Amino acid sequence: MSHSPRPLRAKFWTPGVVTLAFLMAAGAVAIIARYIGGIGYVTNLTNARPWGLWIGVDVASGVALAAGGFTTAFVAHILSRHYYEPVVRPALLTAMLGYTFVVLGLLVDIGRSWAIWKPLIHWNPNSVLFEVAMCVMFYLNVLYLEFVPIVVEQYKGRVHLPGPLSVLNGPVEGLLKLLDAITSKLMWVFIIAGVVLSCMHQSSLGSLMLVAPTKLHPLWYTPILPLLFLTSAIAVGYPMVVFETTLVTSSLKLDPEMDILTPLTRFTVFLLGLYLALKVGDMVVRGTYVYLLDGTAQTNAFLVELILGVIVPWVMLVLPKVRQSRRGLFIACALIVGGVLVNRVNVFVVGYRPPISEANYAPAFSEILITVGLIAGLMFLYRFLVTYLPVLSGPKQEVSA
């Protein structure tokens, strides 16, 4: 391997990290208020509108935008394209943290969050939501197992606990060696399981809305909604890697990795084009294009999602000049990431209009604060882990030296 992942040699408590800590604290206050006063105390959700910002952003969007973990693992390990290895660890970390915060978002959103364990015991194999719960749970554990070798690499042979804890040096070192031996032999199982589980629940999230034909706007309600959710998640996988890598390398002054990101987005041209063809083709076959000029909030949101989130970035990525430009590539991938985010919000919030309630839903300030706090927590942990664990590649001059 030509790259050399290493912990960052950088100051941790920067102004940006302090800001993230402040946002986390504000979100924690709102979460405490949610558990003291109940879910109705901090949200504008009702019996007619049980799903809002937390499901649309924290869960549905969080799951989709974490797809970079399994898409990069697929191309680097299953297809043996080891050239893309430098972006696998950052993508894995993003996926692991993303799914962790999906679960935390669910704990906040579920009315009786203390009963979240019940699907493990009380199975309902006829429920799509049961399948989503099982897949997310198993995949999150798979992501943790895939991350174990990174922790072992950093601390194996370097365990020096202070003071009275020094008696644990031997057992901890033995545990690290055992984990290293087990994960090195079974990692291929975890990688394949991760890809399979991701494909299952990415599509099943779309299946959730198939039971609401009278509540979801025709522009989004379609029998192939599970297929659209799956293809859009796969299509956003590599753009999310580009988006994340560009932000991290820019803020931490690391090598831009353009020699890896540019060829990686060639896959996106095909994947996003496939998603665009399915979405437009479905709209033509079902005749729902007649709604496009209605001028309603739903149709305007659909046009923004389709034009700015799919068509424009796809045209940009078709051009070699854009793929070779750091700024152009980042803009195109940011539009794709934003397009998938808008799509999930459109499906679960904007396009969802139950006939028993015509009242519009707008998230309460506390809902927004909790979501912002969770996202800040994700970014804070990412910064912490890349600072002390070998996740990111060092500068090329250091690697060659």
LUMDO-977828 format. One record per residue (C-alpha): residue number from 1; residue in three letters; x, y, z. Coordinates in steps of 0.25 Angstrom, whole numbers, plus 2048, in hexadecimal, padded with zeros to 3 digits. Last residue first. Layout:
N
num=NUM	residuo=ALA	xx=X	yy=Y	zz=Z
...
This chain:
401
num=401	residuo=ALA	xx=82A	yy=827	zz=80D
num=400	residuo=SER	xx=820	yy=823	zz=803
num=399	residuo=VAL	xx=814	yy=823	zz=80D
num=398	residuo=GLU	xx=819	yy=831	zz=812
num=397	residuo=GLN	xx=81A	yy=837	zz=804
num=396	residuo=LYS	xx=80C	yy=831	zz=801
num=395	residuo=PRO	xx=805	yy=838	zz=80D
num=394	residuo=GLY	xx=800	yy=82E	zz=817
num=393	residuo=SER	xx=7F3	yy=826	zz=814
num=392	residuo=LEU	xx=7E7	yy=827	zz=81D
num=391	residuo=VAL	xx=7E2	yy=81C	zz=827
num=390	residuo=PRO	xx=7EE	yy=819	zz=830
num=389	residuo=LEU	xx=7E8	yy=81C	zz=83E
num=388	residuo=TYR	xx=7EA	yy=828	zz=847
num=387	residuo=THR	xx=7E6	yy=835	zz=83F
num=386	residuo=VAL	xx=7DD	yy=82D	zz=835
num=385	residuo=LEU	xx=7D5	yy=828	zz=841
num=384	residuo=PHE	xx=7D3	yy=836	zz=847
num=383	residuo=ARG	xx=7CF	yy=83D	zz=83A
num=382	residuo=TYR	xx=7C5	yy=832	zz=836
num=381	residuo=LEU	xx=7C0	yy=833	zz=845
num=380	residuo=PHE	xx=7BD	yy=842	zz=843
num=379	residuo=MET	xx=7B7	yy=840	zz=836
num=378	residuo=LEU	xx=7AD	yy=836	zz=83B
num=377	residuo=GLY	xx=7AA	yy=83E	zz=847
num=376	residuo=ALA	xx=7A8	yy=84B	zz=83E
num=375	residuo=ILE	xx=79E	yy=842	zz=836
num=374	residuo=LEU	xx=797	yy=83E	zz=843
num=373	residuo=GLY	xx=796	yy=84C	zz=848
num=372	residuo=VAL	xx=791	yy=851	zz=83B
num=371	residuo=THR	xx=786	yy=847	zz=83B
num=370	residuo=ILE	xx=782	yy=84A	zz=84A
num=369	residuo=LEU	xx=782	yy=859	zz=847
num=368	residuo=ILE	xx=779	yy=857	zz=83B
num=367	residuo=GLU	xx=76F	yy=84F	zz=843
num=366	residuo=SER	xx=770	yy=859	zz=84E
num=365	residuo=PHE	xx=76D	yy=865	zz=845
num=364	residuo=ALA	xx=760	yy=85E	zz=840
num=363	residuo=PRO	xx=760	yy=857	zz=833
num=362	residuo=ALA	xx=755	yy=85C	zz=829
num=361	residuo=TYR	xx=749	yy=854	zz=826
num=360	residuo=ASN	xx=73E	yy=859	zz=81D
num=359	residuo=ALA	xx=730	yy=856	zz=822
num=358	residuo=GLU	xx=727	yy=84F	zz=818
num=357	residuo=SER	xx=724	yy=843	zz=821
num=356	residuo=ILE	xx=71C	yy=837	zz=81F
num=355	residuo=PRO	xx=721	yy=836	zz=811
num=354	residuo=PRO	xx=72F	yy=834	zz=815
num=353	residuo=ARG	xx=739	yy=83C	zz=80D
num=352	residuo=TYR	xx=747	yy=836	zz=80C
num=351	residuo=GLY	xx=74E	yy=83D	zz=800
num=350	residuo=VAL	xx=755	yy=847	zz=809
num=349	residuo=VAL	xx=759	yy=83E	zz=814
num=348	residuo=PHE	xx=75D	yy=830	zz=812
num=347	residuo=VAL	xx=75E	yy=830	zz=803
num=346	residuo=ASN	xx=763	yy=83E	zz=801
num=345	residuo=VAL	xx=76D	yy=83D	zz=80D
num=344	residuo=ARG	xx=773	yy=831	zz=807
num=343	residuo=ASN	xx=774	yy=837	zz=7F9
num=342	residuo=VAL	xx=77A	yy=844	zz=7FF
num=341	residuo=LEU	xx=785	yy=83C	zz=806
num=340	residuo=VAL	xx=787	yy=835	zz=7F9
num=339	residuo=GLY	xx=788	yy=842	zz=7F1
num=338	residuo=GLY	xx=791	yy=848	zz=7FB
num=337	residuo=VAL	xx=79B	yy=83D	zz=7FA
num=336	residuo=ILE	xx=79A	yy=83E	zz=7EB
num=335	residuo=LEU	xx=79C	yy=84D	zz=7EB
num=334	residuo=ALA	xx=7A8	yy=84B	zz=7F4
num=333	residuo=CYS	xx=7AE	yy=841	zz=7EA
num=332	residuo=ALA	xx=7AD	yy=84B	zz=7DF
num=331	residuo=ILE	xx=7B2	yy=857	zz=7E7
num=330	residuo=PHE	xx=7BE	yy=84E	zz=7EC
num=329	residuo=LEU	xx=7C2	yy=84A	zz=7DE
num=328	residuo=GLY	xx=7C1	yy=858	zz=7D9
num=327	residuo=ARG	xx=7CA	yy=85D	zz=7E4
num=326	residuo=ARG	xx=7D4	yy=852	zz=7E3
num=325	residuo=SER	xx=7D4	yy=852	zz=7D4
num=324	residuo=GLN	xx=7D8	yy=845	zz=7CD
num=323	residuo=ARG	xx=7C9	yy=840	zz=7CD
num=322	residuo=VAL	xx=7C4	yy=84E	zz=7C8
num=321	residuo=LYS	xx=7CE	yy=84D	zz=7BC
num=320	residuo=PRO	xx=7CA	yy=83F	zz=7B9
num=319	residuo=LEU	xx=7BB	yy=844	zz=7B7
num=318	residuo=VAL	xx=7B1	yy=839	zz=7BA
num=317	residuo=LEU	xx=7B3	yy=83D	zz=7C8
num=316	residuo=MET	xx=7AC	yy=84A	zz=7C6
num=315	residuo=VAL	xx=7A1	yy=844	zz=7BE
num=314	residuo=TRP	xx=79E	yy=83B	zz=7CA
num=313	residuo=PRO	xx=79F	yy=847	zz=7D3
num=312	residuo=VAL	xx=794	yy=84F	zz=7CC
num=311	residuo=ILE	xx=78B	yy=843	zz=7CA
num=310	residuo=VAL	xx=78B	yy=83D	zz=7D8
num=309	residuo=GLY	xx=78A	yy=846	zz=7E4
num=308	residuo=LEU	xx=788	yy=854	zz=7DC
num=307	residuo=ILE	xx=77D	yy=84F	zz=7D2
num=306	residuo=LEU	xx=777	yy=843	zz=7D9
num=305	residuo=GLU	xx=776	yy=848	zz=7E8
num=304	residuo=VAL	xx=773	yy=856	zz=7E4
num=303	residuo=LEU	xx=768	yy=851	zz=7DB
num=302	residuo=PHE	xx=762	yy=848	zz=7E6
num=301	residuo=ALA	xx=762	yy=854	zz=7F0
num=300	residuo=ASN	xx=75B	yy=85D	zz=7E6
num=299	residuo=THR	xx=751	yy=851	zz=7E3
num=298	residuo=GLN	xx=74E	yy=850	zz=7F2
num=297	residuo=ALA	xx=74E	yy=85F	zz=7F5
num=296	residuo=THR	xx=743	yy=860	zz=7EB
num=295	residuo=GLY	xx=746	yy=867	zz=7DD
num=294	residuo=ASP	xx=73E	yy=85C	zz=7D6
num=293	residuo=LEU	xx=748	yy=85C	zz=7CA
num=292	residuo=LEU	xx=74E	yy=84E	zz=7CE
num=291	residuo=TYR	xx=740	yy=847	zz=7D1
num=290	residuo=VAL	xx=73E	yy=842	zz=7C3
num=289	residuo=TYR	xx=74C	yy=83B	zz=7C3
num=288	residuo=THR	xx=744	yy=831	zz=7CC
num=287	residuo=GLY	xx=741	yy=829	zz=7BF
num=286	residuo=ARG	xx=744	yy=81B	zz=7C6
num=285	residuo=VAL	xx=74E	yy=817	zz=7BA
num=284	residuo=VAL	xx=754	yy=825	zz=7B9
num=283	residuo=MET	xx=756	yy=827	zz=7C8
num=282	residuo=ASP	xx=75C	yy=819	zz=7C9
num=281	residuo=GLY	xx=766	yy=81C	zz=7BD
num=280	residuo=VAL	xx=76A	yy=829	zz=7C3
num=279	residuo=LYS	xx=76E	yy=822	zz=7D0
num=278	residuo=LEU	xx=774	yy=816	zz=7CA
num=277	residuo=ALA	xx=77C	yy=81E	zz=7C0
num=276	residuo=LEU	xx=781	yy=827	zz=7CB
num=275	residuo=TYR	xx=785	yy=81C	zz=7D4
num=274	residuo=LEU	xx=78C	yy=815	zz=7C9
num=273	residuo=GLY	xx=793	yy=822	zz=7C5
num=272	residuo=LEU	xx=797	yy=824	zz=7D4
num=271	residuo=LEU	xx=79E	yy=816	zz=7D4
num=270	residuo=PHE	xx=7A5	yy=818	zz=7C6
num=269	residuo=VAL	xx=7AB	yy=825	zz=7C9
num=268	residuo=THR	xx=7AD	yy=821	zz=7D7
num=267	residuo=PHE	xx=7B7	yy=816	zz=7D3
num=266	residuo=ARG	xx=7BF	yy=820	zz=7CC
num=265	residuo=THR	xx=7BF	yy=828	zz=7DA
num=264	residuo=LEU	xx=7CA	yy=81E	zz=7DF
num=263	residuo=PRO	xx=7D3	yy=822	zz=7D4
num=262	residuo=THR	xx=7D4	yy=831	zz=7D8
num=261	residuo=LEU	xx=7D4	yy=82D	zz=7E7
num=260	residuo=ILE	xx=7E0	yy=825	zz=7E7
num=259	residuo=ASP	xx=7EA	yy=82E	zz=7E0
num=258	residuo=MET	xx=7E3	yy=83A	zz=7E6
num=257	residuo=GLU	xx=7E7	yy=835	zz=7F4
num=256	residuo=PRO	xx=7E7	yy=844	zz=7F9
num=255	residuo=ASP	xx=7F4	yy=842	zz=802
num=254	residuo=LEU	xx=7F2	yy=847	zz=810
num=253	residuo=LYS	xx=7EF	yy=855	zz=815
num=252	residuo=LEU	xx=7E6	yy=851	zz=820
num=251	residuo=SER	xx=7DA	yy=859	zz=81B
num=250	residuo=SER	xx=7DD	yy=856	zz=80D
num=249	residuo=THR	xx=7E0	yy=848	zz=80E
num=248	residuo=VAL	xx=7D3	yy=846	zz=817
num=247	residuo=LEU	xx=7CA	yy=84E	zz=80E
num=246	residuo=THR	xx=7CF	yy=847	zz=801
num=245	residuo=THR	xx=7CE	yy=839	zz=808
num=244	residuo=GLU	xx=7C0	yy=83B	zz=80C
num=243	residuo=PHE	xx=7BB	yy=840	zz=7FF
num=242	residuo=VAL	xx=7C3	yy=836	zz=7F7
num=241	residuo=VAL	xx=7BE	yy=82A	zz=800
num=240	residuo=MET	xx=7B0	yy=82F	zz=7FF
num=239	residuo=PRO	xx=7B1	yy=830	zz=7F0
num=238	residuo=TYR	xx=7B5	yy=821	zz=7F1
num=237	residuo=GLY	xx=7A9	yy=81C	zz=7F8
num=236	residuo=VAL	xx=79F	yy=825	zz=7F2
num=235	residuo=ALA	xx=79C	yy=81C	zz=7E6
num=234	residuo=ILE	xx=79B	yy=810	zz=7F0
num=233	residuo=ALA	xx=791	yy=817	zz=7F8
num=232	residuo=SER	xx=789	yy=81C	zz=7EC
num=231	residuo=THR	xx=789	yy=80E	zz=7E6
num=230	residuo=LEU	xx=783	yy=808	zz=7F3
num=229	residuo=PHE	xx=779	yy=813	zz=7F6
num=228	residuo=LEU	xx=774	yy=812	zz=7E7
num=227	residuo=LEU	xx=773	yy=803	zz=7E8
num=226	residuo=PRO	xx=76B	yy=804	zz=7F4
num=225	residuo=LEU	xx=762	yy=80F	zz=7EE
num=224	residuo=ILE	xx=75F	yy=806	zz=7E2
num=223	residuo=PRO	xx=750	yy=804	zz=7E5
num=222	residuo=THR	xx=74F	yy=814	zz=7E4
num=221	residuo=TYR	xx=74B	yy=81F	zz=7EE
num=220	residuo=TRP	xx=755	yy=82A	zz=7EC
num=219	residuo=LEU	xx=74E	yy=833	zz=7E1
num=218	residuo=PRO	xx=741	yy=82D	zz=7E5
num=217	residuo=HIS	xx=742	yy=834	zz=7F3
num=216	residuo=LEU	xx=742	yy=82B	zz=7FF
num=215	residuo=LYS	xx=735	yy=829	zz=807
num=214	residuo=THR	xx=72C	yy=821	zz=7FF
num=213	residuo=PRO	xx=736	yy=817	zz=7FA
num=212	residuo=ALA	xx=73C	yy=816	zz=809
num=211	residuo=VAL	xx=73F	yy=807	zz=80A
num=210	residuo=LEU	xx=74A	yy=808	zz=800
num=209	residuo=MET	xx=751	yy=813	zz=809
num=208	residuo=LEU	xx=759	yy=809	zz=811
num=207	residuo=SER	xx=75E	yy=802	zz=804
num=206	residuo=GLY	xx=767	yy=80E	zz=802
num=205	residuo=LEU	xx=76E	yy=80B	zz=80F
num=204	residuo=SER	xx=76E	yy=7FC	zz=80B
num=203	residuo=SER	xx=778	yy=800	zz=7FF
num=202	residuo=GLN	xx=783	yy=805	zz=808
num=201	residuo=HIS	xx=780	yy=7FA	zz=812
num=200	residuo=MET	xx=783	yy=7EE	zz=808
num=199	residuo=CYS	xx=78F	yy=7F5	zz=801
num=198	residuo=SER	xx=796	yy=7F8	zz=80D
num=197	residuo=LEU	xx=794	yy=7EA	zz=813
num=196	residuo=VAL	xx=79A	yy=7E4	zz=807
num=195	residuo=VAL	xx=7A6	yy=7EE	zz=806
num=194	residuo=GLY	xx=7A9	yy=7ED	zz=815
num=193	residuo=ALA	xx=7A8	yy=7DD	zz=815
num=192	residuo=ILE	xx=7B2	yy=7DD	zz=80A
num=191	residuo=ILE	xx=7BC	yy=7E6	zz=811
num=190	residuo=PHE	xx=7BA	yy=7DE	zz=81F
num=189	residuo=VAL	xx=7BC	yy=7D1	zz=818
num=188	residuo=TRP	xx=7C9	yy=7D6	zz=811
num=187	residuo=MET	xx=7CE	yy=7DB	zz=81F
num=186	residuo=LEU	xx=7CD	yy=7CD	zz=825
num=185	residuo=LYS	xx=7DC	yy=7C9	zz=825
num=184	residuo=SER	xx=7E2	yy=7D7	zz=828
num=183	residuo=THR	xx=7D6	yy=7DA	zz=832
num=182	residuo=ILE	xx=7D9	yy=7CD	zz=83B
num=181	residuo=ALA	xx=7E8	yy=7CF	zz=83C
num=180	residuo=ASP	xx=7E8	yy=7DE	zz=83E
num=179	residuo=LEU	xx=7DD	yy=7DC	zz=849
num=178	residuo=LEU	xx=7E5	yy=7D2	zz=850
num=177	residuo=LYS	xx=7F2	yy=7DA	zz=84F
num=176	residuo=LEU	xx=7EA	yy=7E6	zz=855
num=175	residuo=LEU	xx=7E4	yy=7DD	zz=860
num=174	residuo=GLY	xx=7F2	yy=7D9	zz=864
num=173	residuo=GLU	xx=7F7	yy=7E7	zz=865
num=172	residuo=VAL	xx=7EB	yy=7EB	zz=86D
num=171	residuo=PRO	xx=7EE	yy=7DF	zz=877
num=170	residuo=GLY	xx=7FD	yy=7E2	zz=878
num=169	residuo=ASN	xx=7FB	yy=7F1	zz=87A
num=168	residuo=LEU	xx=7F0	yy=7EF	zz=884
num=167	residuo=VAL	xx=7F9	yy=7EF	zz=890
num=166	residuo=SER	xx=7FD	yy=7FD	zz=88B
num=165	residuo=LEU	xx=7F0	yy=802	zz=890
num=164	residuo=PRO	xx=7F6	yy=805	zz=89E
num=163	residuo=GLY	xx=7FE	yy=810	zz=898
num=162	residuo=PRO	xx=7FD	yy=813	zz=889
num=161	residuo=LEU	xx=7FA	yy=80A	zz=87E
num=160	residuo=HIS	xx=805	yy=807	zz=874
num=159	residuo=VAL	xx=7FF	yy=7FF	zz=868
num=158	residuo=ARG	xx=808	yy=802	zz=85C
num=157	residuo=GLY	xx=80A	yy=7F4	zz=856
num=156	residuo=LYS	xx=7FC	yy=7F4	zz=84F
num=155	residuo=TYR	xx=7F7	yy=803	zz=852
num=154	residuo=GLN	xx=7F6	yy=809	zz=844
num=153	residuo=GLU	xx=7F4	yy=7FD	zz=83B
num=152	residuo=VAL	xx=7EA	yy=7F7	zz=845
num=151	residuo=VAL	xx=7E1	yy=803	zz=844
num=150	residuo=ILE	xx=7E2	yy=803	zz=835
num=149	residuo=PRO	xx=7DF	yy=7F4	zz=835
num=148	residuo=VAL	xx=7D2	yy=7F6	zz=83D
num=147	residuo=PHE	xx=7CC	yy=7FF	zz=833
num=146	residuo=GLU	xx=7C6	yy=7F3	zz=82B
num=145	residuo=LEU	xx=7C0	yy=7EE	zz=838
num=144	residuo=TYR	xx=7B9	yy=7FB	zz=83B
num=143	residuo=LEU	xx=7B4	yy=7FB	zz=82C
num=142	residuo=VAL	xx=7AF	yy=7ED	zz=82E
num=141	residuo=ASN	xx=7A8	yy=7F1	zz=83B
num=140	residuo=LEU	xx=7A1	yy=7FD	zz=833
num=139	residuo=TYR	xx=79D	yy=7F3	zz=828
num=138	residuo=PHE	xx=796	yy=7EA	zz=832
num=137	residuo=MET	xx=78E	yy=7F4	zz=838
num=136	residuo=VAL	xx=78B	yy=7FB	zz=82B
num=135	residuo=CYS	xx=787	yy=7EE	zz=825
num=134	residuo=MET	xx=77E	yy=7EA	zz=831
num=133	residuo=ALA	xx=777	yy=7F7	zz=832
num=132	residuo=VAL	xx=774	yy=7F8	zz=823
num=131	residuo=GLU	xx=76F	yy=7EA	zz=822
num=130	residuo=PHE	xx=765	yy=7ED	zz=82E
num=129	residuo=LEU	xx=761	yy=7FA	zz=827
num=128	residuo=VAL	xx=75D	yy=7F2	zz=81A
num=127	residuo=SER	xx=754	yy=7EA	zz=823
num=126	residuo=ASN	xx=750	yy=7DC	zz=81F
num=125	residuo=PRO	xx=75B	yy=7D5	zz=827
num=124	residuo=ASN	xx=756	yy=7DB	zz=834
num=123	residuo=TRP	xx=75F	yy=7D6	zz=83F
num=122	residuo=HIS	xx=75D	yy=7D9	zz=84E
num=121	residuo=ILE	xx=76B	yy=7D6	zz=854
num=120	residuo=LEU	xx=774	yy=7DF	zz=84C
num=119	residuo=PRO	xx=769	yy=7E8	zz=848
num=118	residuo=LYS	xx=768	yy=7EC	zz=857
num=117	residuo=TRP	xx=775	yy=7F3	zz=858
num=116	residuo=ILE	xx=76F	yy=800	zz=855
num=115	residuo=ALA	xx=766	yy=7FF	zz=861
num=114	residuo=TRP	xx=76E	yy=80A	zz=869
num=113	residuo=SER	xx=76B	yy=814	zz=85E
num=112	residuo=ARG	xx=75C	yy=814	zz=861
num=111	residuo=GLY	xx=758	yy=820	zz=858
num=110	residuo=ILE	xx=763	yy=81C	zz=84D
num=109	residuo=ASP	xx=769	yy=829	zz=848
num=108	residuo=VAL	xx=774	yy=82B	zz=852
num=107	residuo=LEU	xx=778	yy=81D	zz=852
num=106	residuo=LEU	xx=777	yy=81D	zz=843
num=105	residuo=GLY	xx=781	yy=828	zz=842
num=104	residuo=LEU	xx=78B	yy=821	zz=84A
num=103	residuo=VAL	xx=789	yy=815	zz=841
num=102	residuo=VAL	xx=78C	yy=81E	zz=835
num=101	residuo=PHE	xx=797	yy=824	zz=83D
num=100	residuo=THR	xx=79E	yy=817	zz=83E
num=99	residuo=TYR	xx=79B	yy=814	zz=82F
num=98	residuo=GLY	xx=7A2	yy=821	zz=82B
num=97	residuo=LEU	xx=7AE	yy=81F	zz=834
num=96	residuo=MET	xx=7B1	yy=811	zz=82E
num=95	residuo=ALA	xx=7AF	yy=816	zz=820
num=94	residuo=THR	xx=7B8	yy=822	zz=822
num=93	residuo=LEU	xx=7C3	yy=819	zz=828
num=92	residuo=LEU	xx=7C1	yy=80F	zz=81C
num=91	residuo=ALA	xx=7C2	yy=81A	zz=812
num=90	residuo=PRO	xx=7CF	yy=820	zz=819
num=89	residuo=ARG	xx=7D5	yy=812	zz=819
num=88	residuo=VAL	xx=7D1	yy=80E	zz=80B
num=87	residuo=VAL	xx=7D7	yy=81B	zz=805
num=86	residuo=PRO	xx=7E6	yy=817	zz=804
num=85	residuo=GLU	xx=7E2	yy=809	zz=7FF
num=84	residuo=TYR	xx=7DD	yy=80E	zz=7F1
num=83	residuo=TYR	xx=7E9	yy=808	zz=7EA
num=82	residuo=HIS	xx=7E5	yy=7FB	zz=7F1
num=81	residuo=ARG	xx=7DB	yy=7F9	zz=7E6
num=80	residuo=SER	xx=7D9	yy=7EA	zz=7EA
num=79	residuo=LEU	xx=7CA	yy=7EA	zz=7E5
num=78	residuo=ILE	xx=7C6	yy=7E5	zz=7F3
num=77	residuo=HIS	xx=7D1	yy=7ED	zz=7FB
num=76	residuo=ALA	xx=7D2	yy=7FA	zz=7F4
num=75	residuo=VAL	xx=7C5	yy=7FB	zz=7EC
num=74	residuo=PHE	xx=7BC	yy=7F5	zz=7F7
num=73	residuo=ALA	xx=7C3	yy=7FC	zz=803
num=72	residuo=THR	xx=7C1	yy=809	zz=7FC
num=71	residuo=THR	xx=7B2	yy=806	zz=7F9
num=70	residuo=PHE	xx=7B0	yy=801	zz=807
num=69	residuo=GLY	xx=7B5	yy=80D	zz=80F
num=68	residuo=GLY	xx=7B1	yy=817	zz=805
num=67	residuo=ALA	xx=7A2	yy=813	zz=808
num=66	residuo=ALA	xx=7A3	yy=81C	zz=815
num=65	residuo=LEU	xx=79B	yy=827	zz=80D
num=64	residuo=ALA	xx=78F	yy=81E	zz=80B
num=63	residuo=VAL	xx=78E	yy=819	zz=81A
num=62	residuo=GLY	xx=78F	yy=827	zz=81F
num=61	residuo=SER	xx=785	yy=82C	zz=815
num=60	residuo=ALA	xx=77B	yy=822	zz=819
num=59	residuo=VAL	xx=77E	yy=823	zz=828
num=58	residuo=ASP	xx=783	yy=831	zz=82D
num=57	residuo=VAL	xx=77D	yy=839	zz=821
num=56	residuo=GLY	xx=76F	yy=834	zz=81D
num=55	residuo=ILE	xx=76D	yy=82C	zz=82A
num=54	residuo=TRP	xx=771	yy=837	zz=833
num=53	residuo=LEU	xx=76B	yy=842	zz=82B
num=52	residuo=GLY	xx=75D	yy=83C	zz=82B
num=51	residuo=TRP	xx=756	yy=82F	zz=82C
num=50	residuo=PRO	xx=749	yy=82E	zz=835
num=49	residuo=ARG	xx=741	yy=837	zz=82D
num=48	residuo=ALA	xx=732	yy=834	zz=82F
num=47	residuo=ASN	xx=735	yy=830	zz=83E
num=46	residuo=THR	xx=73C	yy=83D	zz=83F
num=45	residuo=LEU	xx=74B	yy=842	zz=83E
num=44	residuo=ASN	xx=74E	yy=850	zz=841
num=43	residuo=THR	xx=759	yy=84C	zz=84A
num=42	residuo=VAL	xx=75F	yy=850	zz=858
num=41	residuo=TYR	xx=754	yy=84D	zz=862
num=40	residuo=GLY	xx=74D	yy=843	zz=859
num=39	residuo=ILE	xx=759	yy=839	zz=85B
num=38	residuo=GLY	xx=758	yy=839	zz=86A
num=37	residuo=GLY	xx=75B	yy=844	zz=874
num=36	residuo=ILE	xx=766	yy=83E	zz=87B
num=35	residuo=TYR	xx=76C	yy=835	zz=870
num=34	residuo=ARG	xx=76A	yy=840	zz=866
num=33	residuo=ALA	xx=770	yy=84B	zz=86F
num=32	residuo=ILE	xx=77C	yy=842	zz=871
num=31	residuo=ILE	xx=77D	yy=841	zz=862
num=30	residuo=ALA	xx=77C	yy=851	zz=860
num=29	residuo=VAL	xx=787	yy=853	zz=86B
num=28	residuo=ALA	xx=790	yy=848	zz=863
num=27	residuo=GLY	xx=78E	yy=850	zz=856
num=26	residuo=ALA	xx=793	yy=85D	zz=85D
num=25	residuo=ALA	xx=79F	yy=855	zz=862
num=24	residuo=MET	xx=7A2	yy=84F	zz=855
num=23	residuo=LEU	xx=7A1	yy=85D	zz=84E
num=22	residuo=PHE	xx=7AC	yy=862	zz=858
num=21	residuo=ALA	xx=7B5	yy=856	zz=856
num=20	residuo=LEU	xx=7B4	yy=859	zz=847
num=19	residuo=THR	xx=7B8	yy=867	zz=849
num=18	residuo=VAL	xx=7C4	yy=863	zz=852
num=17	residuo=VAL	xx=7C8	yy=859	zz=847
num=16	residuo=GLY	xx=7C8	yy=865	zz=83C
num=15	residuo=PRO	xx=7D0	yy=86E	zz=846
num=14	residuo=THR	xx=7DA	yy=863	zz=847
num=13	residuo=TRP	xx=7DB	yy=85A	zz=852
num=12	residuo=PHE	xx=7E2	yy=84E	zz=84B
num=11	residuo=LYS	xx=7F0	yy=854	zz=847
num=10	residuo=ALA	xx=7F6	yy=84C	zz=83C
num=9	residuo=ARG	xx=7FF	yy=840	zz=83A
num=8	residuo=LEU	xx=7F4	yy=838	zz=834
num=7	residuo=PRO	xx=7F5	yy=829	zz=836
num=6	residuo=ARG	xx=7FA	yy=820	zz=82B
num=5	residuo=PRO	xx=7F6	yy=819	zz=81E
num=4	residuo=SER	xx=802	yy=816	zz=815
num=3	residuo=HIS	xx=7FE	yy=816	zz=806
num=2	residuo=SER	xx=806	yy=80D	zz=7FC
num=1	residuo=MET	xx=800	yy=800	zz=800
